[in-house]
Amino acid sequence: MATHIDTIIEEVRNSLKQYDAANVLDTLSMYDWTFKALKRFGNLITTIHEKVVDIEDGKGNLPSNFQSLKSAIKIEPSYVSSELDNDVLQTAYFWKERVEKSNKWNHCKDCEKEYTEKTIVEKLYLHDKPTSFHYKNPTYLKLGRHVNKDPYAQDCDNKKVHSSPYEITINQNTIYTNFKEGSIFVRYYGFEMDDAGKPYIPESPHERLETFLTYHLKRKIFEDLWLNSDDAGIENKIQYLLSQENTEFRLALSDVKAASMTLGGFYKLAQQNKQRTTIFEYPI
């Protein structure tokens, strides 16, 4: 099972009722602090995700839950197949976006039978019926020189690519390319998110991860209050919370590393409770 971040934030609010009543607890800041704290665990609490990233003016935006790259493949639009009627398909937001960004899509119901090239297929379920966007000419991308190694997973497939004419570099959540426009199919390690972009927290065996985040959020809250008030007593609270936070981080790290269950098990309930609209197939 997994715990939604809002559950932890609510626990923090309940323990700081006086400050919550004074409206000094910033929820958006707590989301941001949580993301940054989760990144300290690297890929230990992530799962594999897949996404097609559109490149414009030599760059594209990676998903907000991106932690590190597993693989990146340059692809070209080929054709679209769907069980939806044309009228329904044309009113679908995602379909409109694709048509506006490229004129290379062809709507085809029968050509898939004769199509023998390697392709990547992006399936979206619109009105409970599948629509498939087919991409051709998959080409693995080379990593740029002198890159920051943090955005690339230890098992990143692109580290083995040396002769590709196309290359990428990643800075935070932006991917830069040596080509102006195109599409990239990325597989990446990322945090499990709900439809609103809020993270789920995997339930470690002894719940140390949740405890660590609780102390972390409280410490960040009191630091903000300390910087904006003359209350000398807050400094002592910060020192206590920081000590507890550091202890719980070490315990949480050990807890996660020692976990016998897989992260698929951590997130199983969360995945069942939200609708996944995109499925990729890539016979490469």
C-alpha positions in Angstrom: 0.0 0.0 0.0 1.0 3.6 -0.3 0.2 6.8 1.6 -1.0 9.9 -0.2 1.0 13.1 0.6 -2.2 14.8 1.7 -2.5 12.3 4.6 0.9 13.3 5.9 0.2 17.0 5.5 -3.0 16.6 7.4 -1.1 14.9 10.2 1.3 17.8 10.3 -1.6 20.3 10.4 -3.2 18.4 13.3 0.0 18.5 15.3 0.4 22.2 14.7 -3.1 23.3 15.2 -2.1 26.7 16.7 -0.1 27.6 13.6 -2.7 26.1 11.2 -5.4 28.3 12.9 -3.2 31.3 12.3 -3.0 30.4 8.6 0.7 30.3 8.5 1.0 26.8 7.0 1.6 26.9 3.3 0.4 23.7 1.6 2.1 24.4 -1.7 5.5 24.8 0.0 4.9 21.5 1.8 4.3 19.7 -1.6 7.6 21.2 -2.8 9.5 20.3 0.3 8.2 16.7 0.0 9.4 16.3 -3.6 12.8 17.5 -2.7 13.0 15.3 0.4 11.9 12.2 -1.7 14.7 12.9 -4.2 17.3 12.2 -1.4 16.3 8.5 -1.7 17.3 8.3 -5.4 15.5 5.5 -7.3 14.8 3.4 -4.2 11.3 4.7 -4.0 10.5 5.1 -7.7 8.9 3.1 -10.4 9.4 3.0 -14.2 7.2 5.4 -16.2 6.9 6.1 -20.0 6.2 9.3 -21.9 6.4 10.8 -25.3 8.1 14.2 -25.0 7.6 16.8 -27.8 10.7 18.8 -28.7 10.4 22.4 -29.8 13.3 24.8 -30.4 15.7 22.1 -29.2 14.2 21.4 -25.8 11.3 19.6 -24.2 9.7 19.4 -20.7 10.1 16.1 -18.8 7.2 15.0 -16.5 7.1 16.6 -13.0 7.7 13.3 -11.3 10.9 12.7 -13.3 13.8 11.4 -11.1 16.3 9.8 -13.6 16.4 8.6 -17.2 16.2 4.9 -18.1 16.2 5.3 -21.9 15.5 7.9 -24.5 14.6 7.1 -28.1 14.0 9.6 -31.0 10.8 8.7 -32.9 8.8 10.0 -35.8 5.0 10.1 -36.1 3.7 7.5 -38.5 -0.1 7.0 -38.3 -3.1 6.9 -36.0 -5.6 4.1 -35.6 -8.7 4.2 -33.4 -12.0 2.5 -32.7 -13.6 5.9 -32.2 -15.8 7.5 -34.9 -14.0 10.4 -36.6 -16.4 12.9 -35.2 -15.7 11.8 -31.6 -12.0 11.6 -32.3 -11.8 15.1 -33.6 -13.3 16.5 -30.4 -10.8 14.8 -28.2 -8.3 17.2 -26.7 -5.3 15.0 -27.1 -6.1 14.3 -30.8 -6.3 18.0 -31.5 -3.0 18.6 -29.9 -1.3 16.0 -32.1 -2.8 17.4 -35.2 -1.7 20.9 -34.4 1.8 19.9 -33.7 2.4 17.8 -36.8 0.9 17.2 -40.2 2.6 13.8 -40.5 -0.2 11.8 -38.8 -2.4 9.7 -41.1 -5.6 8.2 -39.8 -5.5 4.5 -40.9 -7.6 1.5 -39.8 -6.1 -1.2 -42.1 -2.5 -0.1 -42.7 -1.3 -1.7 -39.4 -1.7 -5.1 -41.0 0.9 -4.3 -43.6 3.2 -2.3 -41.4 6.4 -4.3 -40.7 8.8 -1.7 -39.4 9.7 -1.4 -35.7 7.4 1.0 -34.0 6.5 2.5 -30.7 2.7 2.6 -30.0 1.2 5.1 -27.6 -2.4 4.0 -26.6 -4.8 6.4 -25.1 -8.3 5.4 -23.9 -10.8 8.1 -25.0 -14.4 7.4 -24.1 -13.4 3.9 -23.1 -12.1 3.1 -26.5 -8.4 2.8 -27.5 -6.7 5.3 -29.9 -3.2 4.3 -30.9 -0.5 6.8 -32.0 2.2 4.9 -34.0 5.8 6.1 -34.1 8.4 4.9 -36.6 12.2 4.9 -37.0 13.2 4.5 -33.3 16.7 5.7 -32.8 18.5 5.6 -29.4 19.9 9.0 -28.4 23.5 9.7 -27.4 24.3 11.5 -24.2 26.0 14.9 -24.6 29.6 15.4 -23.3 30.4 16.8 -19.9 26.9 16.2 -18.7 25.7 16.2 -15.1 25.4 12.5 -14.3 22.6 12.9 -11.7 19.7 12.8 -14.2 20.8 9.5 -15.7 20.1 6.2 -13.9 22.9 3.8 -13.3 21.3 1.4 -15.8 20.5 4.1 -18.4 20.5 2.4 -21.8 21.8 5.6 -23.5 25.1 5.4 -21.7 26.0 2.6 -24.2 25.1 4.7 -27.3 28.2 6.2 -29.0 27.4 6.5 -32.7 24.0 8.1 -32.8 23.7 11.4 -34.8 21.3 12.7 -32.2 22.2 13.6 -28.6 20.5 14.9 -25.4 21.4 16.6 -22.2 19.2 16.9 -19.2 19.0 19.8 -16.7 16.5 19.3 -13.9 13.1 18.7 -15.8 14.2 20.0 -19.2 15.7 17.8 -21.9 17.9 19.6 -24.5 18.6 18.1 -28.0 20.9 18.8 -31.0 17.8 18.9 -33.2 15.2 21.6 -33.4 11.9 19.6 -33.5 10.7 16.1 -33.0 9.5 13.5 -30.5 11.3 11.5 -27.9 10.0 8.4 -26.2 11.4 8.3 -22.6 11.4 5.6 -20.0 12.3 7.0 -16.6 12.3 6.4 -12.9 9.7 8.6 -11.2 7.5 8.9 -8.2 4.0 7.5 -8.3 1.5 10.4 -8.6 -2.2 11.0 -8.5 -4.0 12.7 -11.4 -3.4 16.1 -9.7 0.3 15.6 -9.7 0.6 14.9 -6.0 3.0 12.1 -4.9 2.2 8.8 -3.1 4.6 7.8 -0.4 5.5 4.1 -0.4 4.8 2.3 2.9 8.2 1.1 4.2 8.1 -1.9 6.5 8.4 0.2 9.7 6.8 3.4 8.4 10.1 5.2 8.8 9.7 7.1 5.5 6.4 8.7 6.7 8.0 9.6 10.0 11.0 11.2 8.3 8.8 13.3 6.1 6.7 14.4 9.1 9.7 15.7 10.9 11.1 17.2 7.7 7.9 19.2 7.0 7.7 20.5 10.6 11.3 21.6 10.5 10.9 23.5 7.3 7.7 25.1 8.6 9.5 26.4 11.7 12.5 27.6 9.7 10.1 29.7 7.6 8.5 31.1 10.8 11.9 31.7 12.4 13.0 33.8 9.4 9.9 35.9 9.6 9.5 36.4 13.4 11.3 37.4 16.6 10.3 34.3 18.6 13.6 33.0 20.0 12.0 29.8 21.2 11.5 28.6 17.6 15.2 28.1 17.2 15.2 25.4 19.9 12.3 23.6 18.1 14.2 23.7 14.8 17.3 22.1 16.4 15.2 19.4 18.0 13.3 18.7 14.8 16.5 18.6 12.7 18.1 16.1 15.0 15.0 13.9 14.8 14.8 14.3 11.0 18.4 13.3 10.5 17.9 10.2 12.7 14.7 9.2 10.9 16.3 9.8 7.5 19.0 7.2 8.2 16.4 4.8 9.6 14.1 5.4 6.6 17.0 4.8 4.1 17.9 1.5 5.8 14.2 0.6 6.0 13.7 1.1 2.2 16.9 -0.7 1.3 16.0 -3.7 3.5 12.4 -3.9 2.2 11.6 -7.4 0.9 8.5 -6.3 -1.1 8.8 -4.6 -4.4 7.7 -1.1 -5.2 5.1 -2.5 -7.4 3.5 -3.8 -4.2 3.9 -0.4 -2.6 2.0 1.3 -5.3 -0.5 -1.4 -6.2 -3.4 0.1 -4.4 -2.7 3.6 -5.7 -2.5 2.3 -9.3 -5.8 0.5 -8.9 -7.5 3.7 -7.6 -6.6 5.9 -10.6 -7.2 5.5 -14.3 -4.2 5.0 -16.4 -4.9 6.5 -19.8 -1.7 5.7 -21.7 -0.1 2.4 -22.4 3.0 2.0 -24.5 4.2 -0.9 -26.7 7.7 -0.8 -28.1 8.9 -4.0 -29.9 12.5 -2.7 -30.3 
